[in-house]
Amino acid sequence: MLLSTHPNLQACDDFYEALIATHQGLATAQSHALNARLVLLLANHIGHQGTLLHALELARASAGLAPAAADPVERGAVTPVALVHAAA
């Protein structure tokens, strides 16, 4: 599955307004956690590893950042943006 980068979102202004409204009243940490959950929900919906990795590369590049290191040792430790919840 290839990542489509052509405009495909219907009512994009409405979606943007809903996205902003979803973040209203949240602290920065809560907003980051919400974004992380949203990314994971959408990644699960897409489900194709190659497409998701391509999206990560494009997102870094569009932000003017160098590609992520492929070697886990080079990447270093990752600090999660949300608490991990144990199953009850």
N, C-alpha and C positions, 0 to 999 in steps of 0.2 A: 504494500500500500504506500503510495507516495503522498507526501504532505502537500496539500493544496495551499498555495499562498495567494491565490486570487480572491478578491472580495466574494464572500459567500454568505455573510451574515445578513439575514433579513431583519429589517427594523433595527439597524445597528445603533442608532441614537437612543432608542427605547432600551436596548440591552445595556448600553453604557450607563444610562440613568439608573437602571435597576442595580447594576453593579456598584455604583457610587452609593446608592441608598442602602445597600446591604452593609456597607462599611460605616454608615453614620453612627456616631456615638461610641465607636470602638476605640480602645487604647491602641497604640502602635503595635504592641505585641499581639493583641487580639486580631488586629487587621492582618498581620503577617500570618498568623495561624489560620485565619479564614482563607487567605490566598493559597496557603499550602493545601488545605483540604479541598479547595476548588480544583487546583491543579491535579491532585490525586484522583478526584472523582472523574474529571475529564480524561485523564490518562487511562483510567480503567475502562471508560467508555470506548476510547480509541482502540486500546488493547494491543496494538502492533508495535513491538519493540523498536523496529527500524524507524518507523514513523515518529515515535516519541523521541528517539535519540536525535533524529534530524531536527525536530522542533527545538530541542535543547540547544543544538548547535546554532540554529538560526536566531534564537532569542539572545544568545550571548553575542553573536556577531552584530545584531541590530542595535545592541546596547554599546557597541564599540569595545567589547571585551575580547581578549585573546581566547582561543579555544581552551577548554578545560583539559587538564592533564589526564592522559589515559591511564597512567600508572597510579594505583591507589596510594602508594607510598609518597609520590610526588604531590598528590592532592592534599594530603594531611588529614587531620581530624575534621569531622563535620559536626557542627553544632545544630541540633534540631531546632526548628522554630516553634514547635508545639510539644507539649508534654506527651509522653507515651503512656497510654492507659492500659493497664493490665486487665485481662478478662476477669470478670467477677465470678 
